Amino acid sequence: MAKHPSLNIPTSIVISGVESDRYFDIVVRKGGVRFVLMSYHYLQGKPKNFLKKRIEEFPDLKVFIDSGAHTFLTNIDDYMDKPLSYWEKYVTEYTDWVKENKDYIFACANLDLEPILGNEKIDEFNDKYFLPIEDLGVQVCYVWHTPRGEDGWEEYCKKHSYIGMSMQNDATATVQKLMKRLKVAEKYNTRVHGMALTKTEILVRVPFFTADSTTWLVGQQYGELNWFDGRKMRRLSKDQWMRQYKTQLLKEPFNADWELLTTGMGGKGDTYELLRLNVIAYKLAEEHIRKRLKNKMYWL
């Protein structure tokens, strides 16, 4: 199988969780983000032309589709006893949906259910269901899991042009360990995606091609604000940003609507405005990461 040529774009932070119109509005329409991740798990009930309409509105939007495996693995006890036919039905429906929407998708993740189905079955699924998608021009990001070991990592790098890894699956991964892995990827000109990884202190040193996160949603959950201080991302409590950061938030590039931010929604503050500011913080972090990685982006 011939590898896809590497895409000529620099390291990108992919904002996850934009399936709903409200979040899409904040991230894409208002936030100007053009690289987003959506999970097939949450798109199954959407209208047939859902993605098509979004791409017609924003032709330069890059959409990464996740398989929904994360949801299954988070609730693994509920799924361990499912028969193989359950997963074959799921992977068939998922890949059929990707094929139908291939013109609107930048990339999709394979169904990385190694902890449930084992390496061998996932390798079978990769060959049977996902290689044909690559033939249609959609990139597939094959997610590696730690039980495959470092040899399995090299095998994935050798075989695929785009692979993923999750820090949640590898709690022992130090920056040194990650750099070593990325050196192997560079040897094969394979790009790497960091699943749920937006720690700026890692991203400025390790040349991931893409990395996704839903951390921008902290404002929704806790009234907190992501704040990029020029070096790393910090999380400010509501009390902190209200008392110490008003001046900065009223200026470019934030231009915060202070009244909306602090007195909207029955005195609780408007999470819409807070989330918009969180997205801007990630765009600033991305600019910084790109500068720091300038000579390390081997796929360019």
Residue, then its C-alpha position, 0 to 999 in steps of 0.5 A: m500500500a503506497k503511503h499518502p504524501s505528507l500534507n504541507i501544513p504545520t503542527s496543528i491543534v485540533i479542537s474536539g467536541v464540535e458536533s453541536d451547533r452551539y460549539f461549532d458556532i463558538v469554535v469555527r464561526k466565531g473562533g476562526v478555527r479550521f481544524v476540528l475533531m468530531s466523534y462518529h459516536y455522536l454523529q450517528g443521529k445527525p441528518k445525512n447532509f450534516l457534514k456537507k452543509r458545514i463544509e459548504e459554509f466553510p470550504d477550508l475546514k479540515v474535519f478529523i473523524d474519531s471512531g468513537a472507540h474512546t467512549f467504548l474504552t472509557n466504559i470498557d466493562d459494559y462492552m467486554d462481553k459484546p459478540l464479534s458481530y456487534w463490532e463488525k456491524y459497528v465498524t461496517e456502519y462507521t466505514d460506510w459513513v466515512k465513504e459516504n462523506k469522504d469529500y468532507i473529511f480530512a482524516c478518520a481514526n481506525l477503530d482502535l479497540e485492542p483492549i477489547l478485541g486484541n491486536e490481531k483482530i484490529d489488524e484484520f479490521n485495519d486491512k479489511y475496512f480502513l485500507p480501502i478508505e485510504d484508496l478513496g483519498v481519506q487519510v486514516c490515522y491508526v491509533w497505537h496502544t501500549p500493549r503493541g510495544e515499541d516494536g509495534w510502534e515501529e511497525y505502525c510507522k513503517k506501514h502507515s503514513y499517519i498514526g496516533m497515540s494517547m497519553q492516557n494509554d501510556a501514563t509513563a510516557t516522558v518527553q524523552k520517550l515521546m521524542k524517541r518515538l517521534k524519531v522512529a516516525e521521522k525515519y519513515n516520514t510518518r506523521v503522528h497525532g496526539m489524542a487528547l494531548t494539548k500540554t504545551e510543554i510537550l508540544v513545543r518539544v515533540p513534533f506532533f503533526t496534529a493533537d486534539s483536545t476538549t480542554w477548551l470546554v473547562g469554561q463550560q464546566y467550571g467557569e475556568l479560563n485557559w490562559f496562554d502565558g507565552r510559554k505554557m497553558r495555565r488554567l485560571s479559576k473564575d476568581q483569578w481571571m475576574r480579579q487579575y486579567k480584566t485589562q488583558l481580556l478586554k484587549e486584542p486578540f480577546n476583545a472580551d464582552w465583560e458584561l456578557l462574561t460576568t453578568g449574563m445567564g442569571g448572574k452566573g456569567d455567559t459560558y458562550e463568551l468564556l468558551r470563545l476566549n478559551v478557543i483564542a488561548y489555544k490559537l495563541a498556543e498553536e502559533h507559539i508551538r509552530k514557532r518553537l518547532k520550526n525546524k522539527m516539522y520533518w513532514l514539511 
